[in-house]
Amino acid sequence: MKSNKSITYKKSGVNIDEGDRFVDLIKPLVRKTFRPEVMTDIGSFGAFFRLSTKHINPILVSGTDGVGTKLKIAFMADKHDTVGIDLVAMCVNDILTCGAEPLFFLDYFATGKLKPEKAAQVVKGIAAGCAEAGCALVGGETAEMPGFYEPGEYDLAGFAVGVVDRKQVIDGKKISDGDAILGIASSGIHSNGYSLVRKVLFDAQRMKIRKVLPELGTSLADELLRPTRIYVRAFTTLRKKIGIKGMAHITGGGIPGNLPRIFPRGVGAEIVEGSWPVPPIFDLVREQGNVPKEDMRRTFNMGLGFMIVVEPDDIRKSLTILRKNGYDSFHVGTIKKGIKGVRYA
């Protein structure tokens, strides 16, 4: 039977006016990230970006990722200004591993009911991440989908594009026996393993998100929402002074699942346990959940968010440069023949 009542898009759950207000809120944040190569303003159907002429044989490098169930922590804490940094970091750190300079970034934000102020906090974090990485936030998509998400929840995806000259690509092919593995400290859990974290701390131990734990020196909310570290500046400080042979972003799968991705055939890594400090949050999860050591290694970064392979003679110089630029770094292992993947010593 035909309804006598008028049904509008707004009554079905999509408020176009709120969407327009959201765009107005984020315009100043987005424009602050623009590089000189950006040719279009926010709101265009497509983003124009002009490649500079500094690269002789430029190769574009792209990557995409999300934040995963770390978003659940943001919902629990009702804190939304840091997950955008995570989103940028997960994408730009990946394309950085081959030596690419991040150029521009796009985001996808989806929710059941758009709340412009909350969404603007997310974009504030994305803009901050782009500023740290030196890339422009050139566009994105905001999708309001009633009935698709739980009230107050949203999802995020990000897309990064970078450039590297063909002769400057870092692909790991020159890694050889005896090379040194350097680890750069993470800021904590970053954006992987949160399904296990939530299972242990909230489902099994019934901890409260605002609980302050002496061993952490802060609340669970602040610890678990520490943004993923962005390593662009760490690389740029090294690339003209050190011959970098390979780089790995330590994400899901931990060191064993990510470091071998850059190895040529015939070599593996010997990682020395105790050669870097492990943040207390990892001990908390392991102890409270009685999590096996192997599970911890293959789930979390365990305190190292990025790894770089260099010649043995470059160890001291590399560590000095990184530390002077604010990156706690350590000599954590060695490349060796006859090892498959990663071996701990």
N, C-alpha and C positions, 0 to 999 in steps of 0.2 A: 504494500500500500504506500502510495506517495505521501511523504511528510508534508504537513502544512507549515512547518517551521523552516526558516531559512538556515541552511548549514553553510558556514564559511570556512575558509582555510584556517582562520584563527580559532574557530570553535573546534576544529579537528585537531588542534594542538600546535600549529605552526604560526608563530607571530612574526610576520615580516617586519613590522615596525621595530621590534626588539632586535632583529638581525641588523637593521640599518643603524640602530643606536650602538650596537656592538662594534660595527665597522668604524663609526665616528670615534669611539673610545680608543681603538687600537691604532688609528692612523698616525698619531705622533710617535708612538713606540716603534712602528714599522719604519717610518721615514728616517729615524735616527740610525738605522742599520745600513742604509743605502750606500753603496760604493759608487764611484764615478761612472762605472760601466752600466749601471742601471738606467734604462731608457724609458720605463713606463712607471706610472704612479699606481698605488694600490687601487683596486677596483677594475682594472683592465681584464679582458677575457684571457689574455696571455701576457706573460712577463717577458719583456725584451731585455736582453743582457748582451752587451757588446764585448767580444773578446779583445783583450789588449794585444799589442803587437810584440810584447816582450818575449813570447815563446816562439822559437824557430819552427818547431814541429809539435804543436800542442795536441795533447790527448785529453779528452774529457773523461772524468771518472765520476761515477754516480753511486749513491748508496741510499738505502731506505731502512727504517727501523721504527720501533715504538718504545714505549716505556714499560709495557707489561703490567703485571699486577702490583707494581709499586704504586700505581694509581689508587689502589685500594687503601693504601696508607694515607694518601692525600685526602681521600674521602673521609676516612676515620678521624683525621686530625683537622679537617676542614681548612687545609692550607694548600694553596694552589699556585704559588708564585715561584716554585722551584722545579716542578716536573717538566716545564718547558725547557729548562737548561738541560735536563736529562735527555730530552728528545733530540736536541741539537747535538749533544755530545755523542750519543750512540751512533749518529750518522756520520758526523765529521771525523770522529776518531777512526772509523773504518776506512774512509777514503784516504785519510792521512797516511795509512800504513804503506802506500805505494809512492809516497812523496808528493801527493796532490795538494795544491793550495785550495781550500774551500772558497768557492766563488759566491754561490747563492743557495738559498734554502726555501723550501715550501712546506707548509704544514697542513694536516687534515684534522679537524676538530669535530667530533660527532657527539651529540647528546640527545636526550629525550625531550627536554624542555630547556631552551636557551636562557641562561641568566647572564646578561651582558657583563656585569661587574665581575662575576666569577671567571667567565671566559677571558675577560681582559687580563686578569691576574695570570692566567696560563700563558697568554701571548706576551705578557711582560717578561716572563721567564724565557720564552723562546727568543725574544729580542735581546735579552741579556746574554744568552748563549751565543747568538749570532755575533754580537759585539765582541765577545771573548774569542771567537773563532775567526773573526775578521771577514765573515761572509754576510751577504745582504739577505734579508728576509723579503723576498720579492712577491710572495703571494701565498695563497692557501685556499682551503675550502672549509666552510662552516656548515655542518649538516644538522638540522633539527628533525629528529625522527621520533615522534610520539609513540610510546608503547614498546620501543626497541631496547631502551636502556632503563635500568632501575632509576627511580627518582634521585636527583642530585648527582648522578654519575655521568661520566663521559669517557671517550676513548681518544687516543692521539696516535697519529702516524706522522713521520717526517721524511723528507726527501732532500738530499744534498747533492750538489754537483760541484766538482772541483776540476782543476787543470794541472797537468804536469807535462813538461817537455819530454819527448820520447827518450832523449839521451839521459834524462835525470830520473827515469822511473826506477824505483827501488823494488825489486821483485824477489830478492833472496837467493838468486842464482849463484851469487859469488860467496855465499856463506860456506865456510870450510872448517875442517878439523882444527880445534884450538881457538877459534874465535870466542870472544867474551859476550856474555849475555847480561845486559843491564836491565834492571827493573825500576820503573818510576812509580812512586807511591800512589795508591788510589786514595780517594777521599772517604772510603768505606765500602759499603756493599755495591755502590753504583746502581745499576738497573737490572741485575740478574739474580735469580734465586729467591725472589720474594714469595713464591708459593711455599717454599720450604720455611722461610722466615715466619710467615703468617701461621703456618701449621704448628710450628714449635712454640712461638711466643704468645700467640693469641688463642689458638684452638686448644693446644695441649696445656699450656701454663696459665691461660686466662689473664695475661698481663693487660694492664690498661695503657692506652696509647700515650697518656700524659704522665705516666709513671717515670719518675727520675731515679735512675739507677746509679749508685756510687761508682761502679766499675766503668760506666760510660762517661760519667761526669755531666750528663745531660739527660733530657727526657727521651723516651723511645721515639716519639714523634720527630724530634730534632735530629736524632741520630739516623733514623731510617729514611728521612727525607733529605739527607745531605746530597746535593746534586752530584751527578757523575762528573768527574773531572775532565776538562777539555785539554788535550795535549798538543794543540797546534803550535803554541808558543815554545814548547819544549823542543819540538822538531826544528822550528825556524832558527832557534839559537844555536843548534848544532850543525845544520846542513852545510854551511859554508866553511866550517872549521874541522869537521870530522867526516871521514868516509863511512857513511852508514851502509851496512850490508843488508839489513832487514829490520822490519818493525812489525809488531803484533799488538792488536788491541785485545786485552784480556776481558772477554765477556762471558756469555753462557758457555759452559764447558771448561772454564777456568784455564789455567796454564796448560794442562795436558791436552785440552781440546782446541786451543788457539795457536799456541806457539809453533807446533809442527806444520801448520798451514803454510809457513814461509820457507820451510826447509827444502833444499834440493835432495835428490836421492842419495842414500848412503850415510847420512848423518842424522844425529838426534841431539838431545839436550840433557845434560846432567845438571840438575838444579840442587843447590845446597840449602837444605832447610836451616833456618836460623840465621840466614845471611841478611834478612830484612825484618823489621818489626811488623808483627801481625796486629792490626787494630783489635781492641777488646770486643767489639761487636761480634766478631767471628767466634771467639772463645765462648761468648754468651750463648750463641745459637748452638754450637757444638755440645756444650755442657748441658744446657736445658733440654735438648732434644736427643742426647746421647747419639749424635750423628756420627757415623763412621768417618774416619779420616779420609778415605778415598772419595766418599760422597762430598765432603767439604771441598776437596781439591777440584772435583769435576763440576761443582755447582757455582763456586764463588771465585772471585779474583784473589782472595786471601791477602789483600793489602797491596797488590801490584796491578795497576790498571793498564799499563803500557810497557812493552819490552822492546829493547833495541839491541841489535847485534852489531858489534864493532870489532876491529882488530885488537889483539891483546895490548899493543903499545898505546892504544887510544883510551884505555880504561880510565886512568887518572884524569886526563884532560877532559874527557866527556863528563865524568861525575862532577868535576869542578864547575864546568859551565852550567850544567843542569841545576846544581845546588845554588849557585850564585843567582840564578833566575827564578828561585822559589820552588824548585821541584826536588823534593827529597828522593834521592836515587841511590841504587846499590848495585854492586857487582854480585849477581845472584847465581851465575852458572857458566857453563862452558859447552861449546859445541864439540861433539865427539863422534868419531867414526864408530860404526857397529852398534849404535844405540838406535832403537826404533822408537820414535816419539819422544817422550819425556821420562827420565829416570830421576828419582830423588835420592840424594846422598846425605 
